[in-house]
Amino acid sequence: MLFCLWPSHRILKIISNPPKLTHSALQAGTPFWVKIDSQDDSGFAQNQIRYFFDSFRLIPVSKDTFFGAIPIQSSRGSSFVAISQIQKSFFNFPIQDIAFAPAEVSERKLNNPANLRIPASFMEEAQNAHDEISEQKKLISSVLLKNSGGEFCFSSQAPLQSKTVSLFGSYRRLPTGKEYFHTGLDKRAWYGTPIQAMADGTVALTGKFILPGNSVYIDHGNGIYSKYFHLSEINVHDGQKIKKGDFIGKSGATGRVEAPHFHWEVSWNGFSIDPEAFIQLQKSLCP
């Protein structure tokens, strides 16, 4: 009697000459585009390929062009990965092709942090609310990691036309000594300035949180969210459908702030990216 042992795991085939690609500048905290040359002679199976940057799946913009972004804390070594659909080979062994392409990421500088002048009363309040802040961060993270699908190309605009008073990615130091990257853009705004929605979407979360204060989170699909912090008023509710330019609230000084202003963020897959760079990239990629 003849017995055969069949492997239960899939076979991964590494492609030595992966599809050629070009991409825009790669900097921690910024969005980028990558274009795949589908006409090359690599032998890579071109049907239903999934493209990734590190562990994040890239969003298709067109047949050969994809959108991605890089977490602000990212270090220099990263790579693009292409994975084919499961193929059936001899004896029906499940096989997948995998191709890697190295990517050089420009890191953010960790020096000369700006010292924030947060009121001592707030810092004491936040210190005593450590557990509550932790729970709020978990809630917000769970919302921002939801991916509702949709198209990458949609019309967007800045929620407020005003001077930027603190750049995305600027390095900061709290009175406690903690240092961190600024994950949004601060816009000059007097108390009570009307704030508009960046783009069409659905209000994913609203609420009064300790650090960002009164906040609105809008889901634009594909894991892309816009965030509006430190508001004095919130004029939308969870689940509400929003159009670009809709009035969502008023600027203020709630949460961890030095003075009234408007803080605006854009995130993808749960991490924040440069909002203005995102809008400019969208305009360059979308018709």
HUBELQUI-V453268 format. One record per residue. N is the residue number from 1. RES is the residue in one letter. SS is DSSP state (a for helix, b for strand, c for the rest). Layout:
N&RES&SS  N&RES&SS
This chain:
1&M&c  2&L&c  3&F&c  4&C&c  5&L&c  6&W&c  7&P&c  8&S&c  9&H&c  10&R&c  11&I&b  12&L&b  13&K&b  14&I&b  15&I&c  16&S&c  17&N&c  18&P&c  19&P&c  20&K&c  21&L&b  22&T&b  23&H&b  24&S&c  25&A&c  26&L&c  27&Q&b  28&A&c  29&G&c  30&T&c  31&P&b  32&F&b  33&W&b  34&V&b  35&K&b  36&I&b  37&D&c  38&S&c  39&Q&c  40&D&c  41&D&c  42&S&c  43&G&c  44&F&c  45&A&c  46&Q&c  47&N&c  48&Q&c  49&I&c  50&R&b  51&Y&b  52&F&b  53&F&b  54&D&c  55&S&c  56&F&b  57&R&b  58&L&c  59&I&b  60&P&b  61&V&c  62&S&c  63&K&c  64&D&c  65&T&b  66&F&b  67&F&b  68&G&b  69&A&b  70&I&c  71&P&c  72&I&c  73&Q&c  74&S&c  75&S&c  76&R&c  77&G&b  78&S&b  79&S&b  80&F&b  81&V&b  82&A&b  83&I&b  84&S&c  85&Q&c  86&I&c  87&Q&b  88&K&b  89&S&c  90&F&a  91&F&a  92&N&a  93&F&c  94&P&b  95&I&b  96&Q&b  97&D&b  98&I&b  99&A&b  100&F&b  101&A&b  102&P&b  103&A&b  104&E&b  105&V&c  106&S&b  107&E&c  108&R&c  109&K&c  110&L&c  111&N&c  112&N&c  113&P&c  114&A&b  115&N&b  116&L&c  117&R&c  118&I&c  119&P&c  120&A&a  121&S&a  122&F&a  123&M&a  124&E&a  125&E&a  126&A&a  127&Q&a  128&N&a  129&A&c  130&H&a  131&D&a  132&E&a  133&I&a  134&S&a  135&E&a  136&Q&a  137&K&a  138&K&a  139&L&a  140&I&a  141&S&a  142&S&a  143&V&a  144&L&a  145&L&c  146&K&c  147&N&c  148&S&c  149&G&c  150&G&c  151&E&c  152&F&c  153&C&c  154&F&c  155&S&c  156&S&b  157&Q&c  158&A&c  159&P&c  160&L&c  161&Q&c  162&S&c  163&K&c  164&T&b  165&V&b  166&S&b  167&L&c  168&F&c  169&G&c  170&S&c  171&Y&b  172&R&b  173&R&b  174&L&c  175&P&c  176&T&c  177&G&c  178&K&c  179&E&b  180&Y&b  181&F&b  182&H&c  183&T&c  184&G&c  185&L&b  186&D&b  187&K&b  188&R&c  189&A&c  190&W&c  191&Y&c  192&G&c  193&T&c  194&P&b  195&I&b  196&Q&b  197&A&c  198&M&c  199&A&b  200&D&c  201&G&b  202&T&b  203&V&b  204&A&b  205&L&b  206&T&b  207&G&b  208&K&b  209&F&b  210&I&c  211&L&c  212&P&c  213&G&b  214&N&b  215&S&b  216&V&b  217&Y&b  218&I&b  219&D&b  220&H&c  221&G&c  222&N&c  223&G&c  224&I&b  225&Y&b  226&S&b  227&K&b  228&Y&b  229&F&b  230&H&b  231&L&b  232&S&b  233&E&b  234&I&b  235&N&c  236&V&c  237&H&c  238&D&c  239&G&c  240&Q&c  241&K&b  242&I&b  243&K&c  244&K&c  245&G&c  246&D&c  247&F&b  248&I&b  249&G&b  250&K&b  251&S&b  252&G&b  253&A&c  254&T&c  255&G&c  256&R&c  257&V&c  258&E&c  259&A&c  260&P&c  261&H&b  262&F&b  263&H&b  264&W&b  265&E&b  266&V&b  267&S&b  268&W&b  269&N&c  270&G&c  271&F&b  272&S&b  273&I&b  274&D&c  275&P&a  276&E&a  277&A&a  278&F&a  279&I&a  280&Q&a  281&L&a  282&Q&a  283&K&a  284&S&a  285&L&a  286&C&c  287&P&c
